[in-house]
Amino acid sequence: MTRWAPGKKSAALFEAASAMIPGGVNSPVRAFRSVGLQPFFVERAKGPFVYDVDGNEYIDFVGSWGPLITGHAQPDIIAALIGAAHKGTSFGASHAGEAELASLIQRRMPGVEMVRLVSSGTEAAMSAVRLARGFTGRHRIIKFAGCYHGHADAFLIDAGSGVATLGVPGSPGVPPGSARDTLSAIYNDLDSVDALLCANKGEVAAVIVEPVAGNIGCVPPLPAFLPGLRRLCDAHGALLIFDEVITGFRVARGGAAERYRVTPDLTVLGKILGGGMPLGAFGGRRDIMACIAPSGPVYQAGTLSGNPVAVACGIAALSLLGDATVYDQLEATGAAMEAILRDSAAAAGATIAVNRVASMMSFFFQEGPVRNYADVQRSDSVRFNRLFAALLTRGVSIAPSAFEAMFVSTAHDDAVLERAATAFKKAFCEVEEG
């Protein structure tokens, strides 16, 4: 098997970065450590491609971890960025774009009657939970094993994404009180949620869930799961929070809430909202959101919240995603990529399970079904690591972790998918041949 290695410039940059930045990276999963490699360093990106500093081109199925639904450096978004930057990069004051973007969110996301802009998905999730606690007067929350809601203390219990990738059981530095107030249930298992609610009657402020799990790979909800969560929360007086950082505006125009016809009390947004710029939001029922300062007593603030450049990019991104035909295209592209994965594995004699919701998907080296974190953990990580390297040698970039999803964009046209099909078929064959 061909052993992939980063080019000389990438290797030198990683060595230099490692002397100044912990692990050489500013987010753990970028280090390629779980796949036994060193990372390449990106110089530029355009459409469905990224280009490293050594001049190599890769078909990109990472998409900056999901937000680039229209591809890299989309012209309308770049024009919005430049236009906004010419007026000033940060005001620390209100501007018209904030209300315009809030209106776009309000019109598209079910149940979002009011919204507060922030700077990241982590900040949005943290703030939504604080609001839920303040509104209900309760302290405990329920999350799901493998679901990741950012790196705030309350969420680093049975977390997915980089926590799962690195095999970190929670994190040092998280106070025992934070862990005590976070209860972990099993994704797609309503009985586990019911048991926790009953055992902690009157103490649970909210149930927070990725409506489509995206940080243990793509794991869709079973048909009864999200409606069941809605009923359980109503019965126990807890709020239902959808973390749509990945799914919002990706799996449907109105996110997973629209796709699955279940309306949460609060919604968390990020990534996609900024069109590639750092931006997040949380929103929901008017009576709940009215508790946020300065309207109410629950404090939340941020100097860069509603940053004018990020907001301009967000408005441009959502405008590009305003037509339902965009989602028809994404669905078709996602289906075509799913077929490529299945056909490539079959041609090589490999056993995989493929999960897909619209334009996000994952494959697992195991027989299906894959319905929760425990199922995901049975996947053959050694085979995944080999495939990851084999794909890089053939110019295809996927996330350097078996616990992350793949994403396609409107920039992944038929010609790009044809190239990808050839690369995947050869890579799968190389892995199975040893």
Phi and psi in degrees as a GROMACS rama.xvg file:
@    title "Ramachandran Plot"
@    xaxis  label "Phi"
@    yaxis  label "Psi"
@TYPE xy
-68.367  131.713  THR-2
-93.7817  114.115  ARG-3
-77.8411  144.138  TRP-4
-144.883  148.468  ALA-5
-65.3086  155.873  PRO-6
-67.5939  172.441  GLY-7
-61.0193  -40.7059  LYS-8
-67.7522  -42.615  LYS-9
-62.4186  -44.1923  SER-10
-61.2863  -40.7962  ALA-11
-67.9893  -39.5089  ALA-12
-65.4789  -39.497  LEU-13
-65.983  -40.0861  PHE-14
-62.9059  -43.676  GLU-15
-66.6802  -43.1861  ALA-16
-64.2628  -36.8715  ALA-17
-64.5267  -22.2691  SER-18
-80.1188  -15.8441  ALA-19
-120.929  -26.2502  MET-20
-120.308  131.479  ILE-21
-53.6013  120.18  PRO-22
71.9662  2.35753  GLY-23
79.4231  4.67426  GLY-24
-138.668  160.951  VAL-25
-103.37  5.65146  ASN-26
-152.04  129.981  SER-27
-56.1394  -40.1866  PRO-28
-68.2715  -17.2281  VAL-29
-69.0971  -15.5017  ARG-30
-72.3225  -13.5271  ALA-31
65.2254  12.6796  PHE-32
-63.8769  -37.9481  ARG-33
-68.7803  -21.0212  SER-34
-100.735  8.04305  VAL-35
72.3265  26.5329  GLY-36
-130.553  176.53  LEU-37
-107.487  150.137  GLN-38
-77.9624  156.282  PRO-39
-88.1474  155.711  PHE-40
-107.525  128.628  PHE-41
-82.8381  135.006  VAL-42
-96.6233  -40.9311  GLU-43
-159.912  170.488  ARG-44
-150.542  149.934  ALA-45
-155.684  129.801  LYS-46
59.8435  -123.134  GLY-47
-93.3393  10.5328  PRO-48
-118.211  147.433  PHE-49
-120.667  150.679  VAL-50
-126.576  127.071  TYR-51
-87.1759  173.431  ASP-52
-69.4957  -12.1  VAL-53
-95.7887  7.19051  ASP-54
88.2946  8.90578  GLY-55
-84.5161  139.804  ASN-56
-103.73  135.75  GLU-57
-128.602  135.64  TYR-58
-70.5411  125.181  ILE-59
-101.393  120.043  ASP-60
-112.911  19.3636  PHE-61
-96.7404  -44.4338  VAL-62
58.3868  42.2744  GLY-63
56.1635  36.1653  SER-64
67.0157  32.8747  TRP-65
120.42  -30.4143  GLY-66
-74.8782  -18.2926  PRO-67
-88.4005  68.8367  LEU-68
-66.113  -28.4051  ILE-69
-102.692  12.3739  THR-70
92.7108  173.589  GLY-71
-75.1897  144.453  HIS-72
51.7972  44.4468  ALA-73
-62.4888  130.208  GLN-74
-56.4292  -41.7166  PRO-75
-65.3802  -37.9577  ASP-76
-70.661  -40.9945  ILE-77
-62.4555  -40.7476  ILE-78
-63.6002  -40.4964  ALA-79
-64.0478  -40.8864  ALA-80
-62.0541  -49.0316  LEU-81
-64.3093  -43.9654  ILE-82
-61.0017  -42.8527  GLY-83
-68.7784  -41.1661  ALA-84
-62.9217  -33.2006  ALA-85
-63.1844  -25.2976  HIS-86
-89.2057  -12.7016  LYS-87
133.219  139.603  GLY-88
-88.5258  -19.3906  THR-89
-161.447  135.973  SER-90
-109.63  -30.5888  PHE-91
63.2427  25.1145  GLY-92
-148.062  164.865  ALA-93
-70.819  151.012  SER-94
-147.634  162.246  HIS-95
-63.6751  -30.1778  ALA-96
-60.8309  -30.7334  GLY-97
-60.6277  -47.1503  GLU-98
-68.0831  -35.2751  ALA-99
-64.6038  -45.5653  GLU-100
-67.6756  -40.417  LEU-101
-58.9441  -39.0714  ALA-102
-65.6632  -40.5053  SER-103
-61.9625  -42.8767  LEU-104
-63.8872  -47.1433  ILE-105
-59.1008  -39.5938  GLN-106
-74.0332  -24.0363  ARG-107
-102.242  -33.3853  ARG-108
-95.1001  117.471  MET-109
-57.3046  134.21  PRO-110
84.1318  -5.75749  GLY-111
-90.8642  97.2568  VAL-112
-92.7836  -29.6171  GLU-113
-138.788  155.425  MET-114
-144.309  146.72  VAL-115
-122.21  125.399  ARG-116
-82.5889  141.823  LEU-117
-136.137  -165.552  VAL-118
-108.942  -6.90153  SER-119
-161.327  163.63  SER-120
-64.5222  -38.9219  GLY-121
-58.2983  -46.7128  THR-122
-64.2053  -38.6566  GLU-123
-65.266  -44.0036  ALA-124
-66.4444  -43.7281  ALA-125
-59.1274  -43.4756  MET-126
-69.5652  -38.238  SER-127
-63.534  -40.0832  ALA-128
-68.1248  -41.7279  VAL-129
-59.281  -42.8362  ARG-130
-63.0853  -43.2292  LEU-131
-61.1231  -41.2191  ALA-132
-65.9859  -42.5897  ARG-133
-66.0599  -39.3173  GLY-134
-68.8441  -41.7252  PHE-135
-89.6512  -20.2998  THR-136
73.6794  16.0111  GLY-137
-111.646  164.199  ARG-138
-115.344  -25.3422  HIS-139
-87.4378  149.724  ARG-140
-129.386  155.888  ILE-141
-114.302  127.381  ILE-142
-121.249  -177.649  LYS-143
-120.577  139.519  PHE-144
-55.0269  125.728  ALA-145
93.6679  -20.7857  GLY-146
-76.7418  138.375  CYS-147
-118.286  129.621  TYR-148
-125.665  30.9466  HIS-149
95.3924  178.567  GLY-150
-101.915  20.6615  HIS-151
-64.856  152.157  ALA-152
-50.7504  -44.4763  ASP-153
-65.8984  -16.4746  ALA-154
-102.622  -8.15205  PHE-155
-87.0366  42.7036  LEU-156
-118.336  120.242  ILE-157
50.0497  46.9773  ASP-158
-88.7935  156.374  ALA-159
-99.2575  -150.496  GLY-160
55.7989  -133.019  SER-161
-64.1482  -28.9647  GLY-162
-62.7983  -45.0954  VAL-163
-69.6699  -40.3823  ALA-164
-58.3237  -43.6492  THR-165
-87.7336  -4.2672  LEU-166
68.7683  30.8209  GLY-167
-87.0742  118.771  VAL-168
-82.3628  85.8752  PRO-169
77.0756  -143.499  GLY-170
-160.738  136.908  SER-171
-59.1706  149.899  PRO-172
95.5785  -8.66953  GLY-173
-90.5928  118.024  VAL-174
-60.9686  147.029  PRO-175
-54.8548  -33.8627  PRO-176
-62.7866  -35.3688  GLY-177
-66.1925  -42.3766  SER-178
-67.1126  -37.0475  ALA-179
-65.2864  -32.0031  ARG-180
-90.8571  -1.5788  ASP-181
-107.777  119.623  THR-182
-105.698  140.181  LEU-183
-111.54  124.27  SER-184
-109.334  176.913  ALA-185
-100.268  124.857  ILE-186
-58.7856  138.368  TYR-187
68.9968  16.949  ASN-188
-127.158  96.0985  ASP-189
-66.834  -32.0643  LEU-190
-60.8239  -37.3862  ASP-191
-66.405  -34.3195  SER-192
-70.8097  -46.0362  VAL-193
-58.502  -42.3497  ASP-194
-61.9602  -42.2864  ALA-195
-67.9729  -41.0101  LEU-196
-64.0629  -40.2998  LEU-197
-70.1524  -37.706  CYS-198
-73.5994  -18.2129  ALA-199
-125.965  46.4338  ASN-200
-57.9603  127.915  LYS-201
76.6444  6.52914  GLY-202
-113.656  -12.8475  GLU-203
-92.0099  117.602  VAL-204
-76.3297  -39.6074  ALA-205
-158.552  153.361  ALA-206
-109.265  119.655  VAL-207
-110.108  133.385  ILE-208
-146.402  143.961  VAL-209
-78.0092  113.045  GLU-210
-58.9048  -31.897  PRO-211
-120.004  114.727  VAL-212
-60.7321  129.941  ALA-213
-127.01  -2.87647  GLY-214
-110.141  10.8921  ASN-215
-124.927  30.978  ILE-216
85.5143  -179.691  GLY-217
-84.2369  115.92  CYS-218
-128.173  107.786  VAL-219
-72.5173  156.787  PRO-220
-76.1226  141.814  PRO-221
-65.8601  154.392  LEU-222
-51.9149  -36.6619  PRO-223
-88.9134  -6.64351  ALA-224
-68.437  -57.5188  PHE-225
-66.2455  -43.9815  LEU-226
-59.3749  -36.0479  PRO-227
-65.5162  -39.9758  GLY-228
-62.2996  -40.6472  LEU-229
-59.2537  -45.1254  ARG-230
-66.5128  -42.9914  ARG-231
-64.5085  -42.788  LEU-232
-62.5992  -43.6712  CYS-233
-61.6004  -41.8944  ASP-234
-66.6714  -30.3103  ALA-235
-106.897  4.89498  HIS-236
70.6151  23.0786  GLY-237
-99.3603  152.453  ALA-238
-84.9141  147.871  LEU-239
-104.497  120.764  LEU-240
-112.022  123.384  ILE-241
-94.9872  120.585  PHE-242
-88.1036  98.6628  ASP-243
-105.043  32.1282  GLU-244
-57.9722  -39.6193  VAL-245
-91.6219  -42.4632  ILE-246
-85.4669  -23.1266  THR-247
-60.3827  122.94  GLY-248
69.2806  1.31329  PHE-249
-101.702  -52.0446  ARG-250
-81.1883  -12.0538  VAL-251
-170.373  166.738  ALA-252
-57.9116  -36.3594  ARG-253
-107.936  27.2266  GLY-254
69.5635  -164.482  GLY-255
-67.1356  -30.245  ALA-256
-59.0621  -40.404  ALA-257
-72.6033  -44.6857  GLU-258
-62.03  -40.4615  ARG-259
-102.809  0.468526  TYR-260
56.0752  44.3258  ARG-261
-127.58  124.324  VAL-262
-100.564  119.147  THR-263
-80.8964  170.225  PRO-264
-80.6218  -36.6109  ASP-265
-134.631  148.399  LEU-266
-128.238  136.522  THR-267
-108.593  130.956  VAL-268
-126.684  156.415  LEU-269
-171.204  -163.616  GLY-270
44.334  -84.7916  LYS-271
-59.7281  -34.1211  ILE-272
-56.3715  -31.3341  LEU-273
-95.3457  3.48247  GLY-274
59.2353  26.9112  GLY-275
108.516  -8.86573  GLY-276
-98.154  155.401  MET-277
-65.7953  114.12  PRO-278
-162.466  143.992  LEU-279
-148.434  176.489  GLY-280
-163.685  156.645  ALA-281
-136.866  146.977  PHE-282
-160.702  173.656  GLY-283
168.49  -149.409  GLY-284
-56.6323  141.7  ARG-285
-60.8295  -40.8043  ARG-286
-67.3824  -30.1484  ASP-287
-75.9244  -49.0085  ILE-288
-64.1057  -25.0309  MET-289
-66.6987  -10.8111  ALA-290
-82.0234  -8.49833  CYS-291
-80.804  137.078  ILE-292
-61.8625  141.466  ALA-293
-90.1525  1.41577  PRO-294
-71.3555  -32.8354  SER-295
-138.397  -169.325  GLY-296
-88.404  -9.48315  PRO-297
-83.4906  115.461  VAL-298
-84.5321  135.09  TYR-299
-154.771  135.48  GLN-300
-155.062  163.999  ALA-301
-170.354  122.687  GLY-302
-58.3982  -39.4047  THR-303
-96.2315  7.40259  LEU-304
-60.1129  132.718  SER-305
72.8225  28.2442  GLY-306
-48.495  128.736  ASN-307
-61.9628  -34.5162  PRO-308
-71.6599  -45.9736  VAL-309
-63.2435  -40.3012  ALA-310
-64.1354  -42.2224  VAL-311
-60.8561  -41.5393  ALA-312
-66.2728  -37.5233  CYS-313
-64.3521  -43.0036  GLY-314
-61.5732  -42.7477  ILE-315
-64.2103  -42.3804  ALA-316
-63.6611  -47.4059  ALA-317
-67.959  -30.4594  LEU-318
-64.6891  -39.8169  SER-319
-65.8246  -25.0426  LEU-320
-100.695  19.5128  LEU-321
-80.7706  -22.4928  GLY-322
-92.142  132.04  ASP-323
-61.1355  -25.1043  ALA-324
-64.5083  -25.715  THR-325
-60.6318  -41.0791  VAL-326
-74.5206  -28.3548  TYR-327
-63.9725  -42.4798  ASP-328
-63.7667  -44.8841  GLN-329
-63.6737  -38.4833  LEU-330
-63.0258  -44.0582  GLU-331
-65.4575  -41.8791  ALA-332
-65.5303  -41.2169  THR-333
-61.775  -42.7445  GLY-334
-63.8213  -39.3438  ALA-335
-65.3586  -39.5986  ALA-336
-69.2828  -37.5524  MET-337
-60.099  -42.9999  GLU-338
-62.5265  -38.445  ALA-339
-60.8728  -45.0393  ILE-340
-61.0761  -47.6739  LEU-341
-65.8134  -45.3021  ARG-342
-66.4918  -39.0413  ASP-343
-65.3839  -43.8015  SER-344
-64.9619  -42.3938  ALA-345
-62.5568  -41.166  ALA-346
-62.8798  -29.8792  ALA-347
-92.4625  -7.10064  ALA-348
77.4593  23.1559  GLY-349
-91.705  144.691  ALA-350
-97.1925  118.122  THR-351
-136.899  155.974  ILE-352
-110.148  138.914  ALA-353
-120.597  125.637  VAL-354
-111.027  137.662  ASN-355
-147.349  138.82  ARG-356
-131.14  110.205  VAL-357
55.6163  -117.279  ALA-358
-100.739  12.91  SER-359
-117.713  143.605  MET-360
-160.381  166.855  MET-361
-149.888  154.384  SER-362
-123.192  147.439  PHE-363
-130.458  133.313  PHE-364
-78.5192  75.9057  PHE-365
-172.744  168.47  GLN-366
-77.2065  147.625  GLU-367
-85.0612  -174.428  GLY-368
-79.9368  158.99  PRO-369
-114.455  109.053  VAL-370
-121.666  -10.5214  ARG-371
-159.652  -178.198  ASN-372
-63.3256  -39.3779  TYR-373
-62.2356  -39.2179  ALA-374
-62.9829  -44.917  ASP-375
-59.9372  -39.182  VAL-376
-67.0745  -13.9537  GLN-377
-84.6235  -5.2652  ARG-378
-66.9217  149.664  SER-379
-80.4281  98.3929  ASP-380
-71.587  -27.2514  SER-381
-64.4579  -45.6535  VAL-382
-63.3123  -40.7729  ARG-383
-59.4126  -46.5819  PHE-384
-59.8541  -40.195  ASN-385
-65.0007  -41.6332  ARG-386
-65.3779  -40.9103  LEU-387
-55.3392  -48.2619  PHE-388
-66.1007  -39.855  ALA-389
-64.9384  -34.3694  ALA-390
-69.9925  -41.2894  LEU-391
-59.1265  -40.5365  LEU-392
-64.5544  -19.6104  THR-393
-106.716  14.4924  ARG-394
78.7208  34.3026  GLY-395
-128.817  129.808  VAL-396
-113.177  120.761  SER-397
-118.832  170.81  ILE-398
-61.1644  138.988  ALA-399
-79.595  51.0402  PRO-400
-166.003  136.356  SER-401
-72.5521  -6.63139  ALA-402
-102.574  21.2907  PHE-403
-127.829  158.902  GLU-404
-91.6712  161.82  ALA-405
-99.8941  150.965  MET-406
-133.795  139.057  PHE-407
-110.585  160.863  VAL-408
-130.775  175.855  SER-409
-68.3074  -13.7501  THR-410
-82.9505  -12.3441  ALA-411
-82.2309  87.7555  HIS-412
-86.8779  -176.905  ASP-413
-60.7401  -38.9022  ASP-414
-66.0166  -39.8899  ALA-415
-66.4987  -42.4022  VAL-416
-65.37  -34.1202  LEU-417
-64.3147  -43.0718  GLU-418
-62.6738  -41.1642  ARG-419
-64.5703  -38.9032  ALA-420
-60.9124  -42.6046  ALA-421
-63.5204  -43.2407  THR-422
-65.8545  -44.2267  ALA-423
-65.0187  -41.2753  PHE-424
-62.9527  -45.7933  LYS-425
-65.9408  -38.7669  LYS-426
-67.5737  -43.8466  ALA-427
-61.1183  -42.3173  PHE-428
-63.0631  -41.7809  CYS-429
-61.1447  -41.8834  GLU-430
-65.4325  -44.1419  VAL-431
-73.3598  -25.7112  GLU-432
-79.3819  -10.0145  GLU-433
